[in-house]
């Protein structure tokens, strides 16, 4: 008759279980990493948001985004948020008067061409932003 040492058997199963959990965790974690065309790592929520935004876009002026804020928001708060994201520099601050366009609370900003959808997704997460749209007005007006 074979004598089984249950203590060693439990310990062996415990070690195998820990190794399987570790390998599974590493595998799932790596599957959450998405690499952009530029070689940067993108979080899954951002990648999905970019895909959704691209599906909704028909035509737009490359590099332009229209950001909507509460009309009563001080423009300096909006500028500081854009400065924190690196989308404007202090020497390019907008005018100090309420809002530069006819529609209070709307700013037209430039982002790197090809990154419009990424910036839409990132800026929409800001508490002071009501919405972000592609600048489709310019293309419609010039007939492209």
Protein Blocks (a to p, Z undefined) as FASTA:
>chain_A
ZZddfklmmmmmmmmmmmmmmmmmmmmmmmmpccdfkopacdfklmmmmmmmmmmpmbdc
ehiacddddfklcfklmmmmmmmnopacfklcccfbfbfcfbghiacddddehilmmmmm
mmmmpmklmbdcddfklmmmnoZZ
